[in-house]
């Protein structure tokens, strides 16, 4: 993993995850809805894939690019590294994108008994001749 990733990107990801969990606990207390844990799991999975798969593939690609520049020819391993970065980066991107619908449609992902019971119907409008206008 590069210096920038170790000193800026990884701490930023971890800070986002920790502060997100902290805000959830402050907001919901001990009764955290299920959709929140789905979102946390997706974010944590994206972080794990980014640090364990994308970062090493980027480091290998960087190493082979330097080798290619020093030797004046493109190393065949550069293509493999780029393919790995693209694949794993795409997985991270999809995991992060999946957090959006989880956050938008959160009531549909609530687990356990629903609060508030059934929907209440609006009162019927008054009929002419009955009530106030007679």
HELIX and SHEET records of a PDB file:
HELIX    1   1 UNK A    3  UNK A    4  1                                   2    
HELIX    2   2 UNK A    5  UNK A    9  3                                   5    
HELIX    3   3 UNK A   10  UNK A   28  1                                  19    
HELIX    4   4 UNK A   34  UNK A   49  1                                  16    
HELIX    5   5 UNK A   50  UNK A   54  3                                   5    
HELIX    6   6 UNK A   55  UNK A   71  1                                  17    
HELIX    7   7 UNK A   77  UNK A  104  1                                  28    
HELIX    8   8 UNK A  106  UNK A  109  5                                   4    
END                                                                             
